[in-house]
Amino acid sequence: MPAPDANAATWIRARAPQWQALATEATTAAQRPRATVDEALSTLRTYRVMAQHLASARELLPGSFLAAALENACATLHAAINRAPRLTGVRWLTLFRDDIPAAAASVRVLALWIAALLLASTFAGWWLISTYPELISLIASPRMIDGVERGHLWTYQVLDIAPPAMLSAQIFSNNVVVTLGAFCTGLLFGLGAFYMIALNGLMLGGLLAFTHQHGLALGLVKFTLAHGPVELSVMCLAAAAGTALGEAVIRPVLPSRVESLRRRAAELGPLLLGCALLLLGSGLIEGFLSPRVMVSIPVRLGVGLGYWTLMLLWLSGRLMPRAPRVTPAAHTPRPDPRAIDPGRREGRTP
Amino acid sequence: MAEEELIVKGLTGVDISLRIAGPGTRSYAFVTDWLLRTLLALGLLLTGAVLRLILALGGHRAPGNTVMIAAGILAIATYILYHPVVEVAMRGRTPGLRKAGARIVTLEGATPGTGALLIRNLFRLIDSLPVCYMVGLACCMLTKQRVRFGDMVAGTVLVVDEPDPVRSLGRLSAQMQRTALSLEALRLIHDLLDRWPSLEDARRTQLARALLAKIDPGFDPRRGETESGPALRARLETLLAGPGR
């Protein structure tokens, strides 16, 4: 019987010519941006052969230079074969038509609770500043307080100096950071999301109470009327998604908390994209329309309600209804299994 | 300490093991990328400032300001969106990761999709807290797979990326066809040649002589005492190339 070394040497000499071709095929497969069916099948064949050689190399030459080279080449091919498909037009359509509304529907109840929390904290903020007006310094900057006390809303002062496009970009990025923050901090068992919502509610209520004390509340409401409904709703949605992440950690539905969190994050990811898009619209409204003093309240109300309705229609799946899927079962009746194999139905072996 | 490995179920039942990159590799890659994106952002700002100056000299002050604002927005966007955009475009790699010899894969060893890469980057908000990625780094040191929160949520891992593994297999098989050397001898020659520039001259010539005496029947150790380092290196390279070359 030949020695193991001799076996290995024979095995290497017999296969070495193949490896060069396999290596070339693997390089091409890893660099190919897209593949035809034939190319994909050829890559799979290469992978199969390479995996066989890897298994043999591990057996014959464990821990060797060759086994490591084969392992690395196999890993490269494995990554190339298991590559996620590119985002095509159909995938984008599915994302906007199905995935985002589905993610929104999965957090609908939580979003309502978060909205209730926002409302409650807004009232709390209003009560706090109405009762203890000196506490406004905790919420607003001295410049804002001075301006309001002199009868000017800070919103128009700030907005007058920056160009609308720049302002929209700035507002959009601020809102996105708050929204993403509400989502990400939900990881801390949902507490981070609660904190952000409660804090924003307190600030909103406090500022409304403070401006009301100086007769400017209507001006503030007028300013926020066009962009506010969507902005606040998106914040609630993101916080609800964050809370859902926290819930996945507290009450996992999969064997481990990490797996549960991972699945929930993958489900809710598209919703954040939707939130970012909605905030882009809000930012544009806030930068271009809200600061214009000439725009009347009915117009602002119309824009605000219109945009909010559009958001609701989209997130409820009514804006882009899914085409009914035609299944073969709908046309052809399923054959009765007993007619094909009566013995199987009865549990008998032939 | 044993190296951490990610064992991936292969499609044919043969498992593949991937070496997990540690916090050092991760930090090195991040710092490289940070320098790169900072330079890119500064470059954009500088371009904007130069254009503004040129326009101002031509008497066009208003367009110059617009150009500067646009350059500022672009610079901020480049700085903030560098990681998500580059990782998606380069399929789980960035210039920093490439330099550090690492790449991002899913727990199944696959190239991650756009969604996973975006979620991974989104959680930088948590990982970067309170300063200098302390949460991420602590998480990376404490977890078995050396992952930060973003990776944990997205289901991704940073693994060591072998420099051109497929080409090294091709080169190895070509050499094995040409030479009569054993696999172990090939490995030793490769190791020595790879380390050649970093070894002292006396040490590398000593190692080369010892190796040649063991694997090259045509090498006379006594005559070899007089051969210089470059000559010994050339001998080793000839052995790798085989008799046909």
Interface residues (C-beta under 8 A of the other chain):
Chain A: D5 A8 A9 I12 R13 A16 P17 Q18 W19 Q20 L22 A23 T24 A26 T27 A30 L44 Y47 R48 A51 Q52 L54 A55 L61 S64 F65 L66 A69 L70 E71 N72 A73 C74 A75 T76 H78 A79 A80 I81 N82 R83 A84 P85 L87 P163 M166 A169 S173 V177 L180 G181 F183 C184 T185 L187 L245 V258 L261 R262 A265 A266 G269 P270 L272
Chain B: V8 G10 L11 T12 G13 V14 I16 S17 L18 I69 I73 I76 R91 V105 T106 E108 G109 A110 T111 P112 G113 T114 G115 A116 L118 I119 L122 F123 L125 I126 F149 M152 V153 A154 G155 E162 P165 V166 R167 S168 L169 G170 L172 S173 A174 M176 Q177 S182 L183 E184 L186 R187 H190
